[in-house]
Amino acid sequence: MNTEERLQLILQEPAINELNANVVSDKMVDIISQCAMLMGFKVPEPRELTLMAGKVTANLYESYPFLRLGEISICFELGAKGQFGEYFGLNWRTITKWLRGYQQCDLRYRAKLAVEAEKKALPPVSEAYNLQAENRFLQNSFRRYKESGSMERVMSVKVYQTLQ
């Protein structure tokens, strides 16, 4: 599954402002430590890691409450790959730059458009609806036949239906 497909699934999850701050903070500890390992850095000491995760969590609730936990994980992955500029170590400034870059990136924009288009799409027509429409059509055709006495219009419609 590519990143855009993952992001489309993630965008259907609840935003962080709907989650408990402790859950978000714990997840941030995991995300930051995974990112440090991916970048080849030593994972920060537990005290430093908890402090950084707490600050990032507070910033998320203040400036990015609409993001989802999965989006933040993708943001860190893309940031570690260098997609949001040069990497100067895992620090507050870098994380803020990544979040800002992710918020404005094309990948997120395309995924949000795809999710919104999917929500707006009409559901497929049911068999019951098709049957109801056909009955209504037949009743109208019969009513027109009774009014005019001519089978010409009714027969042309029947031929058209048969050809479909």
Secondary structure as UniProt FT lines:
FT   HELIX           3..10
FT   TURN            11..12
FT   HELIX           16..18
FT   HELIX           21..39
FT   HELIX           46..63
FT   TURN            65..66
FT   HELIX           69..80
FT   TURN            81..84
FT   HELIX           92..103
FT   HELIX           106..120
FT   HELIX           127..148
FT   HELIX           152..163
//
